Amino acid sequence: MVSCMMRQTDEKHILGTASTEILLWSSRRDLIAVSNSFGEVFLRRLSWSRVWKLPKRGDGVKVSAIVWRPDSVILAVGYSSGHVVLVDVESGEVVHTFNPYGEPVTALAWENSSASLNEDSENFLLPELLPQPSKVNSSKLDGSAHETDKGLRHEELFSLLWIGLKNGLVYGYAFGLFPCCLLKLSELSGGNDTIGPVRSVCPNGDHSQLSVLADLHNGRSEVVLMTVETPLITHCLKELYGLGVLYRQITGLMDCLTSAQKALQEAWEDALVDLESKMVRYENNDGQSSLSVDLMELLMFGHAGIKLEKFLVTDLTDKGLKRIGQAVELSYSNMQKLLVKHIVCANYQLSHYLTQLCGLAKQEDRFSCLGLQIHSCLAAYRAAGSFTAKTAELQQVIDGSVKYLKTFFRWLYVTILRLSDEPIPPELATSTQQDVRFIANFLAKDFETDGQVRLDRIGQYLRNEPLTFVASSKTRPWDMLIEACPSIALLQDGDLFQPRADRSLTQEFTHLENQVKASFEAIPSAVGQTASLPFITGLTLDCPQDSLDKIRITARSINQPKDRCTMLGLTNSSTASKGFYLFEFASDRERKNSTRAAFFSLSRCDFLPPSEYRLSDMQFYNNEIISILLSTEDSTGSVFLQLSLGLLRDELTPIVSKRGPFNSSDVSMASVLNQTNIRSASALGLSSSRKVAAVFSAAKRKVRIFDMEVEEEEDVEDEDQDIEDVSDLSHV
């Protein structure tokens, strides 16, 4: 048994008006995550210095749960809005955000598998992964990359992020990204009562079992404790690992395409916004004449009206037109770069991974039980092909627009020079009949659309609506192939891409997003339907039903060779409790599904001085020790206890009924390992790996850092003096 003596090393005042709500130490680093009542999250070091701050998500949005990834590289934060945010610990950047169901997040847990799957699974199921293309910064068109996938790269261990929601659902996300399991607790329980908010989720370490604590909506202050077995996850770890790797690559590429299309939209708007805004003002002057009609008359008859002449010479000017022409050419060049370097590249890689997904789906003996269907995967692959074809069509349209606009701008520039009596450069003085035909065709067909001035056909491809001008079939490769070989149109082959001519690029991408989502959406329910509920019991607590979210809960998974179980402790009241329940859910083969429990009462503790005590907080320190924070009746003093978990477990008794209410007589606590008197403490934060504890004052305006497991041969008088000093400083 380790030494449990403790000594204060630091004390910090918490500035600001927000109160601290959640604090969680990292198991591998000297870092602690702290959330406050404003919805902000801070990462601090052992010295309490701030590493970074995650701002609040919105007014009234609270942080409801925090969990570290087992390797402490990623921090997951759950919010009352239903969002889960994954943050890179090194940089503080948000690397992924998702909302599982639109319901508030009430519990988080993250577990690793006990064995590495890197050598067997990935190489067997998947080829070597391609390097991800760079993501586009939508505010800059220089092709600079966002390092937004940093921290979510390849993991050797299969990890599962479990998310408990307010509506009684539990989601499992592989690598924190891939939704692979959905547990509907109300359906699993098979009863008439509806299971409400999930208060605690504790996996057993090998993905085969969860221990869950949730509210029961039956008009009483009752919670249910249950064990949920997920055998399909354990049986299909390699398959889920392969799907998770593919999902991570596919979603990363979809993000690349989204950011590239946003940049494409911005480049197009920058190209013509200046010229179009001036032309719109011309149209709105009197509403009688049309700029396209006036320009057509100028082209045909060589005569400009007073209004048109004033517009060209005074409003547009030759220098302004030259500047606009250069900006348009630069913007079109940027659009071509975005298409070739980002959109086409990312979509080709996406098609590659979707073919791999189709290959996995064809292994029906391994993947059909997971809900992966070949028809939905092929539909996603065909959608990627249609998006590729539409991208090629847009490239042709951009080339055509460049040709039309250059000819139009040159003619307009020469016209302005003539109207201004300026000399015309010799190279621009002559124009061919083909140029006149080009300009006339441009003014007749492309200049105006639906009463708005539009100078090109590119913008229609970037709106989520059908094309107003469909490209000629003679320029579309698919139509050219159909014309040459009509029989191909009758083939029902998944490898043939048949894009719709009237769809815009944005519509094709939306269709691609929906098909990719559909190829994975059946997996969580398929895995969740194989889950079973071998144990469930109800527990009535001494608090109002609307205060169940304030009860103290702590859980720990013990994975030792001869002792594999999940321990769960909870208080019996939303206010300071008179004791705590301790449950043991065994998960080893010899004691499979056996559950023991007891209620440990504070009134039966002989080692405490005479007084009225209430339990303010409790946490597992390690596999051997549970820590208890007690407060006196007047809240002026507190007692920090370290209790032997082994001795407490000796007092547990089996629960005979596995589906009925739980009743237990009070049990006396075992002998204490350490007892320290402090003042006005209300919450604990423990780290056994760093051998430290953070203790918050009653008003949570001060935090004190303690070294745990201090060597016994150190000066006891000095230690006592430290504790006494802490008591004097902790008044608020």
LINLINDA-V690096 format. One record per backbone hydrogen bond with DSSP energy under -1.0 kcal/mol. CO is the residue of the C=O (numbers start at 1). NH is the residue of the N-H. E is the energy in kcal/mol with one decimal. If there is no record, write none. Layout:
co: [CO	CO]
nh: [NH	NH]
e: [E	E]
//
This chain:
co: [5	7	10	12	19	22	24	29	31	32	33	34	35	36	40	41	42	43	44	45	49	52	54	58	62	65	67	69	73	74	75	76	77	78	78	79	79	83	84	85	86	86	87	88	93	96	98	104	107	109	111	117	121	122	137	146	149	156	158	159	160	161	162	163	164	164	165	165	168	169	170	171	172	172	173	173	174	174	178	181	183	184	185	194	197	200	202	208	209	210	211	212	213	213	214	215	216	220	221	222	223	224	225	226	228	229	230	231	232	236	237	238	239	240	241	242	243	244	245	246	247	248	249	250	251	252	253	254	255	256	257	258	259	260	261	262	263	264	265	266	267	268	269	272	273	274	275	276	277	278	279	280	290	291	292	293	294	295	296	297	298	305	306	307	308	309	310	310	311	312	317	318	319	320	321	322	323	324	325	326	327	328	329	330	331	332	333	334	335	336	337	338	338	339	342	343	344	345	346	347	348	349	350	351	352	353	354	355	356	357	358	360	362	363	363	364	367	368	373	374	375	376	377	378	379	380	381	382	383	384	385	386	387	388	389	390	391	392	393	394	395	396	397	398	399	400	401	402	403	404	405	406	407	408	409	410	411	412	413	414	415	416	417	418	425	432	433	434	435	436	437	438	439	440	441	442	442	447	449	452	458	459	461	463	472	476	477	478	479	480	481	485	486	487	488	493	500	502	504	505	506	507	508	509	510	511	512	513	514	515	517	520	522	523	524	524	525	527	528	532	535	537	538	539	541	544	545	547	548	552	554	556	558	560	563	564	565	566	567	568	569	570	572	577	578	580	581	582	583	584	585	586	591	594	595	596	597	598	599	600	602	614	615	617	619	624	625	625	626	627	628	629	629	630	631	632	637	638	639	640	641	642	642	643	644	645	646	648	649	653	658	667	674	676	678	680	683	685	687	691	692	693	694	695	696	697	701	702	703	704	705	705	706	707	711	715	716	717	718	719	720	721	722	723	724	725	726]
nh: [710	707	705	703	37	35	33	31	26	44	24	42	21	39	36	54	34	51	32	48	45	43	41	61	80	78	76	72	89	69	87	67	85	64	65	82	105	79	98	77	95	96	75	92	88	86	84	166	164	162	160	121	125	126	140	148	152	117	113	175	111	173	109	171	106	107	168	198	185	165	183	163	180	181	161	176	177	178	174	172	170	188	189	217	215	213	211	230	204	228	202	226	199	200	224	196	218	222	541	216	539	214	537	212	210	532	234	235	236	240	241	242	243	244	245	246	247	248	249	250	251	252	253	254	255	256	257	258	259	260	261	262	263	264	265	266	267	268	269	270	271	272	273	276	277	278	279	280	281	282	283	284	294	295	296	297	298	299	300	301	302	309	310	311	312	313	314	315	316	317	321	322	323	324	325	326	327	328	329	330	331	332	333	334	335	336	337	338	339	340	341	342	343	344	346	347	348	349	350	351	352	353	354	355	356	357	358	359	360	361	362	363	364	366	367	368	372	371	377	378	379	380	381	382	383	384	385	386	387	388	389	390	391	392	393	394	395	396	397	398	399	400	401	402	403	404	405	406	407	408	409	410	411	412	413	414	415	416	417	418	419	420	422	421	428	436	437	438	439	440	441	442	443	444	445	446	447	454	452	449	461	462	506	465	475	480	481	482	483	484	485	488	489	490	491	496	503	467	508	509	510	511	512	513	514	515	516	517	518	519	521	523	526	527	182	528	529	530	531	229	227	225	662	223	543	547	548	550	551	571	569	567	565	563	560	587	558	585	556	583	554	581	542	615	602	600	570	598	568	596	566	593	594	586	655	584	653	582	667	580	605	631	577	629	627	645	621	622	643	619	641	616	617	639	614	635	632	678	630	676	628	673	674	626	648	649	650	651	652	597	536	601	642	640	638	698	696	694	692	708	687	706	685	704	682	700	14	697	12	695	9	10	693	7	714	719	720	721	722	723	724	725	726	727	728	729	730]
e: [-2.4	-3.5	-2.5	-2.5	-1.9	-2.7	-2.8	-1.6	-2.8	-2.7	-2.4	-3.5	-2.7	-1.7	-1.8	-3.6	-2.9	-3.7	-2.7	-2.1	-2.3	-2.4	-2.2	-1.7	-2.4	-3.2	-3.0	-3.3	-2.3	-2.9	-2.7	-2.3	-2.6	-2.2	-1.4	-1.5	-2.3	-2.1	-2.0	-2.5	-2.5	-1.3	-2.3	-2.8	-2.9	-3.1	-3.0	-1.8	-2.9	-3.7	-2.7	-1.7	-2.6	-2.9	-1.5	-1.3	-1.8	-1.8	-1.3	-2.8	-2.4	-2.6	-1.9	-2.7	-3.0	-1.5	-1.3	-1.7	-1.5	-2.5	-3.1	-2.9	-2.6	-1.3	-3.0	-1.6	-2.3	-2.6	-3.0	-2.8	-2.1	-2.2	-2.3	-2.8	-2.4	-2.3	-2.3	-2.0	-1.9	-2.7	-2.2	-2.3	-2.4	-1.9	-3.1	-2.3	-1.6	-1.9	-2.9	-2.4	-2.8	-2.2	-2.3	-2.8	-2.5	-1.8	-1.1	-2.5	-2.2	-2.7	-2.4	-2.3	-2.4	-2.5	-2.2	-2.2	-2.9	-2.2	-2.0	-3.0	-2.8	-1.7	-2.0	-2.3	-2.0	-1.8	-2.4	-2.3	-2.5	-2.2	-2.4	-1.9	-2.0	-2.2	-2.3	-2.1	-2.4	-2.1	-2.2	-2.3	-1.2	-1.1	-1.3	-2.8	-1.9	-1.6	-2.0	-2.3	-1.6	-1.4	-1.9	-1.7	-2.5	-2.6	-1.9	-2.4	-2.1	-2.2	-2.6	-3.1	-1.3	-2.9	-2.3	-2.0	-2.6	-2.6	-2.3	-1.2	-2.9	-2.2	-2.2	-2.1	-2.5	-2.5	-2.7	-1.9	-2.2	-2.7	-2.2	-2.3	-2.5	-2.6	-1.9	-2.2	-2.3	-2.1	-2.1	-2.6	-2.3	-2.5	-2.9	-1.3	-2.6	-3.1	-2.9	-2.4	-2.3	-2.0	-2.4	-2.6	-1.9	-2.3	-2.3	-1.9	-1.5	-2.2	-2.3	-2.1	-2.1	-2.4	-1.6	-1.3	-1.8	-1.8	-2.2	-1.4	-1.6	-1.5	-1.6	-2.6	-1.8	-1.7	-2.1	-2.7	-2.0	-1.9	-1.7	-2.4	-2.1	-1.9	-2.2	-2.3	-2.0	-2.1	-2.0	-2.2	-2.0	-1.7	-2.0	-2.6	-2.2	-2.3	-2.6	-2.5	-1.8	-2.5	-3.1	-2.2	-1.7	-2.6	-3.2	-2.1	-2.1	-2.5	-2.6	-2.3	-2.2	-2.2	-2.1	-2.2	-2.5	-1.7	-3.2	-1.3	-1.7	-1.8	-2.3	-2.4	-2.6	-2.7	-2.5	-2.3	-2.7	-2.1	-2.0	-1.7	-1.0	-2.3	-1.8	-2.5	-1.6	-1.3	-1.7	-2.1	-1.8	-2.2	-2.1	-2.4	-2.3	-1.6	-2.8	-1.7	-1.0	-1.2	-1.6	-1.6	-1.2	-2.8	-2.1	-2.2	-2.4	-2.4	-2.2	-2.8	-2.2	-2.2	-2.6	-2.3	-2.2	-1.6	-1.4	-1.5	-1.9	-2.4	-1.9	-2.5	-2.2	-1.0	-1.5	-2.4	-2.0	-2.7	-2.9	-2.7	-1.4	-1.7	-1.2	-1.9	-1.2	-1.9	-3.1	-3.2	-2.0	-1.4	-2.3	-2.6	-3.2	-2.8	-2.5	-3.0	-2.6	-3.2	-2.7	-4.4	-2.8	-2.9	-1.8	-1.2	-2.3	-1.9	-2.2	-1.1	-2.3	-2.3	-2.6	-2.8	-2.0	-2.3	-2.7	-1.8	-1.3	-2.7	-2.0	-2.8	-3.5	-3.2	-1.9	-1.6	-2.9	-2.1	-3.2	-2.9	-1.4	-2.4	-2.4	-1.3	-2.3	-2.6	-3.2	-2.4	-2.7	-3.0	-1.3	-2.1	-1.8	-2.4	-1.2	-1.2	-1.1	-2.4	-3.2	-1.8	-2.1	-3.2	-3.6	-2.1	-2.2	-3.3	-1.9	-3.0	-2.3	-2.8	-1.5	-2.4	-2.7	-1.2	-2.9	-2.1	-2.7	-2.6	-3.2	-1.4	-1.9	-2.0	-1.3	-1.6	-2.7	-2.3	-2.1	-2.1	-2.2	-2.5	-2.3	-1.9	-1.7	-1.8	-1.3]
//
